[in-house]
Amino acid sequence: MRKLALCLSLCISFIFTVSADEGMWMLHLLKQQKFSEMRKLGLELEDYDIYNPDGRSLKDAVVFFGRGCTGEVISSQGLVLTNHHCGYGQIQSHSTLENNYLEDGFWAMTKAEELANPGLTVTFIDRMEDVTDYVKQCLERDKAQDTDGVFFLSPSYLNRIAREKAGEEFLAAPGIEVEIKPFFNGNQYYMFTKKVYSDVRLVGAPPSSIGKFGADTDNWTWPRHSGDFSLFRIYADKEGNPAGYSPENVPLKPKQWLRISSGGVNEDDFAMMLGFPGTTHKYYTSWEVAERRDIDNRVRIDMREIRQNAMLEEMLNDPAVNIQYAAKYSGSTNAYKNAIGTNWAIDMRDFEQLKLEQQNRLLDWSKDNRKPQYAEALDEIERMVGERADLRYRSWMLNEGIIRGVEFSNVPQKGWNMLCRVLNGTGPDEADNNRQADIEKTILQLKEDYALFADKDYNIDVDKKVSAAMISEYVRLIDREKQPAFFDLLHTQCDGDVKAFIDYVFAHSLFGNPETWILFSADPQLFIANKGRVEQLLNDPMFLFARSVSEEALSLANQLSKYDVPFSLARRTYLEGILAMDGPYTHFPDANLTLRLTYGQVKGYQPRDAVYYNYQTTLKGVMEKEDPENWEFVVADKLKELYLQKDFGNYALADGSMPVNFVATTHSTGGNSGSPVLNGKGELIGLNFDRNWEGVGGDIQYLPDYQRSIIVDIRYVLFVIDKFAGAGHLMDELDFN
């Protein structure tokens, strides 16, 4: 393995001395790790006020919202505050051309008007405990079953032993779940006891012109002027237990809710954030940094740019398409901009060199302490990253270019597979009395599949246009012999003409051709009885395309999977070395959607020479950005009226201006969307919703001079609810300092 000379000790100190604002810390370890530093910066609470497994604390007001966001309980009636973009899918699902809640906003003026959201959950964390010794004992006990050596990171195994530890009687309580998660690549383990509520109703959301102001242009940038919030309510049964939706359910009476600060923020004020950060890579090696930049991010940037340009053109041309594809477009651009910013940080701050210095420090320590296993682990990581490069590139291209970029590549195949088995005679024998029943089941499944495929958020013309752009770029960059097998049809029958290929697929497909589907729907039995139609169904090109793409994805995944276990073992050893060298409480574990705390200060920053960004933005900035011709910067008439009249109520700054957003040095990432930002007294001062462009590389290496969390000032949230929406009944639920 290559070993570069160490840089100056000052540079080494920069890497390994955790800055005051860096870190995503475990709540139950604050006393041992960061509490004294937090007190010096302005925290006025005790550690048990933040996390107390045996009583009420701030953690009891913080929830995991949906599948990847954070929310906070802000009233004694179960009112939950989170981001507009976290509730975007629910707002969209209730929107129609007649009642366009995305465009106009939604406010339930009574609890009876609050809207149910099937599938949406919020999760409370009741307790977290160190179970490292218990997991190691189980791993030793079950090692004969662990033939592939994967149990130490396996969610299914870890959750199985979590249930064993909790006991069936405990888990029988409504909504109770337990989970064990690995930390530091399996050097530590913690168990989380959760309570999950599944009746969560939409209460309020500002129009997208407020909640999504600046949209994709402003995403990942500062200064920002977005009111990125929405309101939901948790319902429970009459005993307060989690329960599925029922009109009989009542608003939850929570264990804890947050008080609202009316005092606002000033520069250098202490700020802390609780939430569920998703994924970070602080312990990347230098080779993984290069792999992330040159393969993962490069492919994502290039392919999503093509997809988004094609999608946006159709969205701007048709309001109905804009509603259909709003969430898809937003989801795509979010990761796209993150990849661009991460690559900027990797190169500008030379993360490869920083990680090399980290590796070299461990190599010297391991040599001095006669621990050769750590050097061997680094050798293994370097070798495997090099060996898997081509497979990884092909996998990323298939995923970004075809699976994500071509909607019809995801056509449901269950019904078609059933049909093929029946029509090919590989199902029940034709003489079997059950054959007719199987055909009827197949027809029902096909209808279910079609409903999933052609739902209200799908448009054939948009799919065809976007797919043409994506497939053209994919076949240009991937060698023909490495493409999915069905692509041979493109190169032979269609002579490489991508548009002709897509037209053929749709014209000859049951799901792709509306006329064919109408014929089938009118009399499926008659349709199947026709020999020509049977042949058409068996050779349906859309299903064959999807099957071929799935087979190629599976092949690549299988080839890459041979690296999974040895790579994880090498990383576990590498992280073991880091912890042994620096001590168990020096470092924080990478984010993994578990409850964490980050802290820092409200502070502006200097992104480049002669430029300084203030910590606070105001409503004046919204008006300065207004562009009625650009959907991203439209300003609602009511908001303009309030601005012109300076009707800001008690929410204005001392100079009479209306605060909108502010930034803090807190170390956040995806999953922290919706996280409460609290002052030193534990009062809510804002709602995290984004990071700045210069700081997205903090998922790999925190940048204290540049990294900022972007936060909706709670006073702007209150102003919109009170003055803009006129939802005073919601204000009455809140507790203020």
C-alpha positions in Angstrom: 0.0 0.0 0.0 1.2 3.5 -0.8 2.1 5.6 2.2 2.6 9.4 1.7 4.6 11.5 4.0 2.7 13.2 6.8 1.9 16.9 6.3 2.7 19.5 8.9 1.4 18.8 12.4 -1.0 21.8 12.0 -2.8 20.0 9.2 -3.0 16.8 11.1 -4.5 18.6 14.0 -7.1 20.0 11.7 -8.2 16.5 10.8 -8.3 14.9 14.2 -9.3 17.6 16.5 -13.1 17.8 16.3 -14.1 21.4 16.1 -16.6 22.7 18.6 -19.4 22.7 16.1 -18.7 19.3 14.4 -20.5 16.1 15.1 -23.7 14.2 15.2 -23.6 13.0 18.8 -25.6 10.3 20.6 -27.9 11.9 23.1 -27.2 9.4 26.0 -23.4 10.0 25.7 -23.5 13.9 25.9 -22.3 13.9 29.5 -19.1 12.0 28.5 -18.5 13.7 25.2 -19.7 17.2 24.5 -21.8 18.6 27.4 -19.2 20.9 28.9 -18.5 22.5 25.5 -22.2 23.0 24.9 -22.5 24.8 28.3 -19.6 27.1 27.4 -21.3 28.1 24.2 -24.6 28.9 25.9 -26.6 25.8 26.8 -28.6 26.4 30.0 -30.1 22.9 30.4 -28.8 19.8 32.2 -28.0 16.7 30.1 -31.1 14.9 31.5 -33.3 17.8 30.1 -32.2 16.7 26.7 -32.3 12.9 27.2 -33.9 11.2 30.1 -34.9 7.5 29.6 -36.9 7.6 32.9 -38.7 10.9 32.6 -39.7 13.7 30.2 -37.0 15.3 28.1 -36.6 17.2 24.8 -36.0 13.9 22.9 -39.7 13.0 23.6 -40.9 15.8 21.4 -38.8 14.8 18.4 -40.1 12.3 15.9 -38.9 10.4 12.9 -41.3 11.7 10.2 -42.3 9.4 7.3 -39.4 7.6 5.7 -36.6 10.0 6.1 -37.3 13.3 7.8 -37.6 14.7 11.3 -40.5 16.5 12.9 -41.3 17.9 16.3 -44.4 18.0 18.5 -45.3 21.6 19.3 -48.6 21.3 21.1 -50.4 19.3 23.8 -52.8 18.2 21.0 -50.2 16.2 19.0 -49.5 19.0 16.4 -46.3 18.2 14.5 -44.1 20.7 12.6 -41.9 19.5 9.8 -40.7 20.8 6.4 -43.0 21.5 3.5 -40.8 19.3 1.4 -41.1 16.5 3.9 -44.9 16.7 3.6 -44.8 17.3 -0.1 -45.9 13.9 -1.2 -48.9 14.1 1.1 -49.8 17.6 0.0 -49.5 16.5 -3.6 -51.6 13.4 -3.1 -54.5 15.5 -1.9 -54.1 18.0 -4.8 -56.2 18.2 -7.9 -56.7 20.8 -10.6 -59.8 22.0 -8.7 -58.1 21.9 -5.3 -54.4 22.5 -5.9 -53.0 22.5 -2.4 -49.5 22.6 -3.8 -50.2 25.9 -5.5 -52.8 27.4 -3.1 -51.8 25.9 0.2 -54.1 24.0 2.6 -55.3 24.9 6.1 -57.7 22.8 8.1 -59.8 25.3 10.1 -61.2 22.5 12.3 -59.9 19.1 13.2 -62.7 17.5 11.1 -61.1 19.1 8.0 -57.7 17.5 8.7 -56.7 15.0 5.9 -55.7 11.4 6.5 -52.5 10.1 4.9 -52.4 6.3 4.5 -48.9 4.9 4.9 -47.5 7.9 6.7 -46.1 7.3 10.2 -44.3 9.2 12.9 -42.0 7.4 15.3 -41.0 8.4 18.9 -37.8 7.0 20.5 -38.5 5.8 24.0 -35.1 4.6 24.9 -31.6 3.9 23.6 -29.1 1.6 25.2 -25.6 0.2 24.5 -26.0 -3.5 23.7 -22.5 -4.1 22.2 -21.7 -6.9 24.6 -25.1 -8.6 24.1 -24.7 -8.5 20.3 -21.1 -9.9 20.5 -22.4 -12.8 22.6 -25.2 -13.5 20.1 -22.7 -13.4 17.2 -20.6 -15.9 19.0 -23.6 -18.1 19.8 -24.9 -18.0 16.2 -21.6 -18.1 14.3 -22.3 -21.6 12.9 -25.4 -20.1 11.2 -23.4 -17.1 9.8 -21.9 -19.0 6.9 -21.3 -15.8 4.9 -20.0 -13.7 7.8 -22.7 -11.0 7.4 -24.6 -11.1 10.7 -22.5 -8.4 12.3 -24.1 -5.8 10.0 -27.3 -7.6 9.0 -30.5 -5.6 9.8 -32.6 -8.8 9.8 -30.3 -10.6 12.2 -29.8 -7.6 14.5 -33.6 -6.9 14.6 -34.2 -10.6 15.4 -31.9 -10.5 18.4 -33.4 -7.2 19.4 -36.8 -8.8 19.6 -35.3 -11.7 21.6 -33.9 -9.2 24.0 -37.1 -7.2 24.3 -39.4 -10.2 24.7 -42.7 -11.0 23.0 -44.8 -9.7 25.9 -43.2 -6.2 25.7 -43.6 -6.1 21.9 -47.2 -7.0 22.2 -48.0 -3.4 23.2 -49.5 -1.3 20.4 -47.0 0.4 18.1 -43.9 -0.8 20.0 -40.9 -1.7 17.9 -37.2 -2.4 18.7 -34.2 -2.1 16.6 -30.5 -2.7 17.0 -28.2 -0.7 14.8 -24.4 -1.1 14.3 -22.1 1.9 14.8 -18.5 2.4 13.6 -19.0 -0.5 11.1 -19.9 -3.0 13.8 -17.5 -2.0 16.6 -20.5 -0.8 18.7 -24.2 -1.5 18.8 -27.2 0.3 20.3 -30.8 -0.8 20.7 -33.7 1.7 20.1 -37.1 1.2 21.6 -39.7 3.0 19.5 -43.4 3.8 19.4 -44.9 4.2 16.0 -48.1 6.1 15.2 -49.8 5.5 11.8 -52.8 7.9 11.9 -51.1 11.2 10.9 -53.3 13.9 9.3 -52.4 17.0 7.3 -53.3 20.1 9.1 -51.7 23.0 7.2 -49.3 23.8 4.5 -48.4 27.2 2.9 -48.6 27.5 -0.9 -45.5 26.3 -2.7 -44.7 30.0 -3.5 -43.9 30.2 0.2 -43.0 26.6 1.2 -40.9 26.1 -1.9 -39.9 29.6 -2.7 -36.7 29.6 -4.8 -37.3 25.9 -5.5 -34.4 24.3 -7.4 -32.6 27.5 -8.3 -32.1 28.4 -4.6 -31.7 24.7 -3.4 -28.4 24.2 -1.4 -27.7 28.0 -1.5 -27.6 30.9 0.9 -29.1 33.5 1.2 -32.5 31.7 1.2 -36.1 33.0 1.7 -38.2 29.9 2.0 -41.1 29.2 4.4 -40.3 25.4 4.2 -42.8 24.1 6.7 -46.0 22.1 7.0 -48.2 20.9 9.9 -49.6 17.5 10.7 -51.4 16.0 13.7 -50.9 12.6 15.4 -54.0 10.7 16.3 -54.3 7.8 18.7 -57.1 5.6 20.0 -59.1 6.8 23.1 -56.4 5.2 25.4 -53.7 7.2 23.6 -52.2 4.1 21.9 -51.0 3.9 18.3 -53.8 2.8 16.0 -54.7 2.7 12.3 -56.9 5.5 10.9 -60.3 5.6 12.4 -62.9 8.5 12.7 -63.0 7.5 16.4 -59.3 8.3 17.0 -58.5 11.4 19.0 -55.5 13.8 18.9 -52.5 12.4 20.8 -51.7 13.8 24.2 -47.9 13.7 23.9 -45.4 13.1 26.7 -43.5 16.2 25.7 -43.9 19.2 23.4 -41.7 22.1 22.6 -42.1 25.6 23.8 -41.8 28.4 21.2 -39.2 31.2 21.6 -40.5 34.6 20.8 -37.1 36.2 21.4 -35.6 35.4 18.0 -31.9 34.9 17.4 -28.7 37.0 17.2 -25.4 36.3 15.7 -23.2 34.0 17.9 -26.2 32.7 19.8 -26.0 29.0 20.9 -28.1 26.7 18.7 -28.6 23.0 18.9 -30.5 20.6 16.6 -32.1 17.2 17.3 -33.0 14.9 14.5 -32.4 11.8 12.5 -29.5 12.4 10.1 -29.4 9.8 7.3 -25.9 9.0 6.0 -22.5 10.5 6.4 -19.0 9.2 5.4 -16.6 10.8 7.8 -14.5 7.6 7.9 -14.0 7.3 4.1 -10.5 6.3 3.0 -8.9 8.4 0.3 -9.8 5.8 -2.3 -13.4 5.9 -1.4 -13.4 9.7 -1.7 -12.0 9.4 -5.2 -14.6 6.7 -6.1 -17.4 8.9 -4.8 -16.2 11.8 -6.8 -15.3 10.1 -10.1 -18.0 7.4 -10.4 -21.0 7.9 -8.1 -21.3 11.7 -8.2 -20.1 12.1 -11.8 -22.7 9.7 -13.2 -25.5 11.2 -11.0 -24.7 14.7 -12.1 -24.5 14.0 -15.8 -27.5 11.7 -16.1 -29.9 13.6 -13.9 -29.1 16.8 -15.7 -30.4 15.2 -18.9 -33.5 13.8 -17.2 -34.4 17.0 -15.5 -34.0 19.2 -18.6 -36.4 16.9 -20.5 -38.8 16.7 -17.6 -38.9 20.4 -16.8 -39.6 21.3 -20.4 -42.8 19.2 -20.3 -43.8 20.5 -16.8 -43.5 24.2 -17.9 -45.7 23.5 -21.0 -48.6 21.9 -19.1 -50.0 22.7 -15.6 -51.3 19.1 -15.3 -47.9 17.7 -16.0 -46.4 20.1 -13.5 -48.6 18.6 -10.8 -47.9 15.0 -11.9 -44.1 15.4 -12.0 -43.5 18.0 -9.3 -42.4 15.5 -6.6 -40.4 13.4 -9.1 -38.5 16.5 -10.4 -37.9 17.8 -6.9 -36.6 14.5 -5.7 -34.2 14.3 -8.6 -32.7 17.8 -8.3 -32.1 17.4 -4.6 -29.5 14.7 -4.9 -28.2 16.2 -8.2 -27.2 19.5 -6.5 -25.8 17.6 -3.5 -23.5 15.6 -5.8 -22.2 18.8 -7.5 -21.5 20.5 -4.2 -19.8 17.4 -2.8 -17.5 17.2 -5.7 -16.6 20.9 -5.3 -15.7 20.4 -1.7 -13.7 17.2 -2.4 -11.5 19.1 -4.9 -11.4 22.5 -3.3 -10.6 21.2 0.2 -8.6 18.2 -1.0 -10.4 15.5 0.9 -8.3 12.8 -0.7 -5.2 14.3 1.0 -7.0 14.7 4.3 -8.0 11.1 4.4 -4.5 10.0 3.3 -3.1 11.8 6.3 -5.7 10.1 8.5 -4.6 6.7 7.1 -0.9 7.5 7.6 -1.4 8.5 11.2 -3.1 5.2 11.9 -0.3 3.4 10.0 2.4 5.0 12.2 0.4 4.2 15.4 -0.2 0.6 14.4 3.5 0.1 13.6 4.5 1.6 16.9 2.0 -0.6 18.8 2.6 -3.7 16.7 -0.9 -3.9 15.3 -0.4 -5.0 11.6 -4.0 -5.8 11.1 -4.8 -2.1 10.6 -2.3 -1.7 7.7 -3.6 -4.9 6.2 -7.2 -3.6 6.4 -6.2 -0.5 4.5 -4.4 -2.6 1.8 -7.6 -4.6 1.3 -9.8 -1.5 1.0 -7.5 0.0 -1.7 -7.4 -3.3 -3.6 -11.1 -3.8 -3.6 -12.0 -0.2 -4.6 -9.7 -0.6 -7.7 -11.1 -4.0 -8.7 -14.8 -3.0 -8.5 -14.5 0.3 -10.4 -15.8 -0.8 -13.8 -18.7 -2.8 -12.3 -19.6 0.2 -10.1 -19.6 2.5 -13.0 -21.9 0.2 -15.0 -24.2 -0.2 -12.0 -24.5 3.6 -11.5 -25.1 4.2 -15.2 -27.9 1.6 -15.2 -29.5 2.9 -12.1 -29.3 6.6 -12.9 -29.7 6.3 -16.7 -32.4 3.6 -17.0 -33.9 2.5 -13.7 -34.5 6.0 -12.4 -34.5 7.8 -15.7 -36.9 5.5 -17.7 -40.2 5.2 -16.0 -41.4 2.2 -18.1 -38.4 0.2 -17.0 -40.2 -0.1 -13.7 -43.5 -1.5 -15.2 -45.0 -4.0 -12.7 -44.4 -7.5 -14.0 -46.3 -9.7 -11.6 -49.4 -10.1 -13.7 -47.5 -10.5 -16.9 -45.3 -13.2 -15.4 -48.4 -15.1 -14.2 -49.9 -14.7 -17.7 -46.8 -16.1 -19.3 -46.9 -19.2 -17.1 -50.5 -19.9 -17.8 -50.3 -19.2 -21.6 -47.1 -21.1 -22.0 -48.5 -24.1 -20.2 -45.9 -23.9 -17.4 -48.7 -23.2 -14.9 -51.6 -25.6 -14.3 -52.3 -28.2 -17.0 -54.7 -27.0 -19.6 -57.1 -29.9 -18.7 -57.0 -28.9 -15.0 -60.2 -27.4 -13.8 -58.2 -24.7 -12.0 -56.8 -23.2 -15.2 -59.7 -20.9 -15.8 -59.6 -19.7 -12.2 -55.8 -19.0 -12.7 -56.6 -17.0 -15.8 -59.1 -14.9 -13.9 -56.6 -14.3 -11.1 -54.1 -13.3 -13.7 -56.5 -10.8 -15.4 -57.2 -9.2 -12.0 -53.5 -8.9 -11.3 -52.8 -7.3 -14.7 -55.5 -4.7 -13.9 -53.9 -4.0 -10.5 -50.5 -3.7 -12.2 -51.9 -1.3 -14.8 -53.4 0.9 -12.1 -50.0 1.1 -10.4 -48.2 1.8 -13.7 -50.6 4.4 -15.2 -51.5 6.2 -11.9 -52.4 9.9 -11.8 -48.7 10.9 -11.6 -47.8 9.2 -14.9 -47.8 10.6 -18.4 -46.9 8.5 -21.4 -45.7 11.4 -23.5 -43.4 12.6 -20.8 -42.1 9.1 -20.2 -41.3 8.7 -23.9 -39.5 12.0 -24.2 -37.4 11.6 -21.1 -36.7 8.0 -21.9 -35.4 8.9 -25.3 -32.9 11.3 -23.8 -31.8 8.8 -21.1 -31.4 5.8 -23.3 -29.5 7.8 -26.0 -26.9 8.8 -23.4 -26.7 5.4 -21.8 -25.9 3.6 -25.1 -23.4 6.2 -26.0 -21.4 5.7 -22.8 -21.8 1.9 -22.1 -20.2 -0.6 -24.5 -22.9 -2.6 -26.4 -21.8 -5.9 -25.0 -22.3 -4.5 -21.4 -25.8 -3.3 -22.0 -29.0 -5.3 -21.0 -29.7 -8.0 -23.5 -33.0 -6.5 -24.8 -31.0 -3.5 -26.1 -30.0 -5.8 -29.0 -33.4 -4.9 -30.5 -32.4 -1.3 -30.5 -29.2 -2.0 -32.3 -30.6 -4.5 -34.8 -34.2 -4.0 -35.6 -34.2 -0.3 -35.0 -30.6 0.4 -36.3 -29.7 2.3 -33.2 -32.7 4.8 -33.6 -33.7 5.3 -30.0 -36.9 7.2 -30.8 -38.0 4.4 -33.1 -37.1 1.8 -30.4 -39.3 3.6 -27.8 -42.1 4.0 -30.2 -42.0 0.3 -31.0 -42.0 -0.6 -27.3 -45.1 1.5 -26.5 -47.0 0.6 -29.7 -46.6 -3.2 -29.1 -47.2 -3.2 -25.4 -50.3 -4.0 -23.5 -49.6 -1.2 -21.0 -47.9 1.2 -23.4 -50.6 1.3 -26.1 -53.9 2.8 -24.7 -55.9 1.3 -27.6 -54.6 -2.2 -26.8 -55.4 -1.8 -23.1 -59.0 -0.7 -24.0 -59.4 -3.8 -26.1 -58.1 -6.0 -23.3 -60.2 -4.3 -20.6 -63.4 -4.6 -22.7 -63.2 -8.5 -22.8 -59.9 -10.0 -21.4 -61.1 -13.5 -22.0 -61.8 -12.8 -25.6 -58.5 -11.0 -25.9 -56.5 -14.0 -24.5 -58.4 -16.4 -26.7 -57.0 -14.7 -29.8 -53.8 -16.5 -31.0 -52.3 -13.3 -32.4 -53.0 -11.5 -29.2 -51.5 -14.3 -27.1 -48.3 -14.0 -29.1 -48.3 -10.3 -28.6 -48.7 -10.7 -24.9 -46.0 -13.2 -24.6 -43.6 -11.0 -26.5 -44.6 -7.7 -25.0 -41.5 -5.5 -25.5 -42.2 -3.3 -22.5 -42.2 -6.2 -20.1 -39.2 -7.8 -21.8 -37.3 -4.5 -21.6 -38.1 -4.2 -17.8 -37.1 -7.9 -17.3 -33.9 -7.4 -19.2 -33.0 -4.3 -17.1 -33.8 -6.1 -13.9 -31.6 -9.0 -14.9 -28.7 -6.7 -15.8 -29.1 -4.9 -12.5 -29.2 -8.2 -10.6 -26.1 -9.5 -12.5 -24.1 -6.3 -11.6 -25.3 -6.5 -8.0 -24.3 -10.1 -7.7 -20.8 -9.3 -9.1 -20.4 -6.4 -6.8 -21.7 -8.3 -3.8 -18.6 -10.5 -3.6 -16.9 -7.4 -2.2 -19.5 -6.6 0.4 -18.4 -8.8 3.2 -14.6 -8.5 2.9 -15.0 -4.7 2.4 -17.2 -4.4 5.5 -14.7 -6.6 7.5 -11.8 -4.4 6.4 -13.7 -1.2 7.3 -14.6 -2.7 10.7 -10.9 -3.3 11.4 -9.9 0.1 10.1 -12.5 1.8 12.4 -11.4 -0.4 15.3 -8.0 1.0 14.8 -9.2 4.6 14.8 -11.1 4.1 18.1 -8.2 2.2 19.7 -5.8 5.0 18.7 -8.0 8.0 19.8 -10.3 6.5 22.5 -13.9 5.5 22.4 -15.5 8.9 23.2 -13.4 11.1 20.9 -15.3 10.4 17.7 -19.0 10.4 16.8 -20.4 7.6 14.6 -21.5 8.1 11.0 -25.1 9.1 10.7 -27.5 6.2 10.1 -31.1 7.6 10.7 -30.7 7.3 14.5 -31.5 10.2 16.9 -28.6 12.6 17.2 -27.8 16.0 18.5 -25.6 18.6 16.8 -24.8 22.1 18.2 -23.1 25.3 17.2 -23.8 29.0 16.8 -26.0 31.3 14.7 -23.3 32.7 12.4 -22.8 34.1 8.9 -19.8 33.2 6.8 -17.5 34.3 4.0 -17.8 32.0 1.0 -15.0 33.7 -1.0 -12.8 36.7 -1.0 -14.5 40.1 -0.3 -17.9 38.4 0.1 -19.7 38.0 3.4 -23.2 36.5 4.0 -25.2 37.7 7.0 -26.8 35.1 9.3 -30.4 36.4 8.7 -32.6 37.0 5.8 -35.9 38.9 5.7 -39.1 39.3 3.7 -37.5 42.1 1.8 -35.3 39.5 0.1 -38.5 37.6 -1.0 -39.7 40.8 -2.7 -36.3 41.4 -4.3 -36.3 37.9 -5.8 -39.9 38.1 -7.1 -40.3 37.1 -10.7 -43.9 36.6 -11.8 -42.7 34.9 -15.0 -40.7 32.3 -13.1 -42.6 29.7 -11.2 -39.8 29.4 -8.6 -40.1 33.1 -7.6 -43.8 33.9 -7.7 -45.0 35.8 -4.6 -48.5 35.4 -3.4 -50.7 38.6 -3.5 -51.6 38.2 0.2 -47.9 38.1 1.2 -47.1 41.2 -0.8 -50.0 43.0 0.8 -48.8 42.1 4.3 -45.3 43.2 3.3 -46.4 46.6 1.9 -48.5 47.3 5.0 -45.8 46.0 7.3 -48.4 44.0 9.0 -45.9 41.7 10.8 -47.6 41.5 14.2 -45.2 40.6 17.0 -42.9 38.7 14.7 -40.8 41.5 13.3 -37.2 42.3 14.1 -36.3 45.4 16.1 -35.8 47.4 12.9 -39.3 46.5 11.8 -38.3 43.9 9.1 -39.8 40.4 9.0 -37.3 37.6 9.5 -37.4 34.6 7.2 -34.4 32.3 7.4 -31.1 32.1 9.4 -28.0 29.9 9.3 -26.1 28.1 12.1 -22.9 26.1 12.2 -24.7 22.9 13.3 -23.5 19.8 11.5 -26.5 18.4 9.6 -27.3 16.2 6.6 -30.2 14.5 4.9 -32.7 13.3 7.4 -32.3 16.5 9.4 -34.9 18.0 7.2 -37.6 19.2 9.7 -35.3 19.1 12.7 -36.1 21.5 15.5 -33.4 24.1 16.2 -33.4 25.1 19.8 -31.8 27.9 21.9 -29.9 27.4 25.1 -33.1 27.1 27.1 -34.4 24.3 24.8 -37.0 26.6 23.1 -37.8 26.3 19.5 -36.2 29.0 17.4 -36.3 27.5 14.0 -36.8 24.6 11.6 -33.9 23.1 9.7 -34.6 22.6 6.0 -31.3 22.7 4.0 -27.6 23.2 3.9 -25.5 25.7 2.0 -23.7 24.9 -1.2 -20.3 25.2 0.4 -21.2 22.8 3.1 -22.6 19.7 1.5 -19.2 18.1 1.5 -19.5 18.0 5.2 -21.0 14.5 4.8 -17.3 13.5 4.3 -15.4 16.2 6.2 -16.9 19.0 8.2 -15.9 22.5 7.1 -16.2 24.9 10.1 -15.6 28.1 8.1 -18.1 27.2 5.4 -20.7 24.6 6.6 -24.1 26.0 7.6 -27.5 24.6 8.3 -30.3 26.7 6.7 -33.2 27.2 9.0 -36.7 28.7 8.8 -37.0 31.3 11.6 -39.9 30.2 13.8 -41.2 33.8 13.7 -41.7 33.4 9.9 -43.6 30.1 10.5 -45.8 31.8 13.1 -46.3 34.9 10.8 -47.5 32.7 7.9 -49.9 30.7 10.1 -51.3 33.7 11.9 -51.2 36.6 9.4 -51.1 34.9 6.0 -53.3 31.9 6.6 -55.5 33.3 9.4 -55.3 30.0 11.3 -55.4 31.6 14.7 -56.9 28.4 16.2 -53.5 26.7 15.6 -51.7 29.6 17.4 -53.9 29.0 20.4 -52.4 25.5 20.8 -48.8 26.7 21.1 -46.9 27.5 24.3 -44.6 30.5 24.2 -41.8 31.6 26.5 
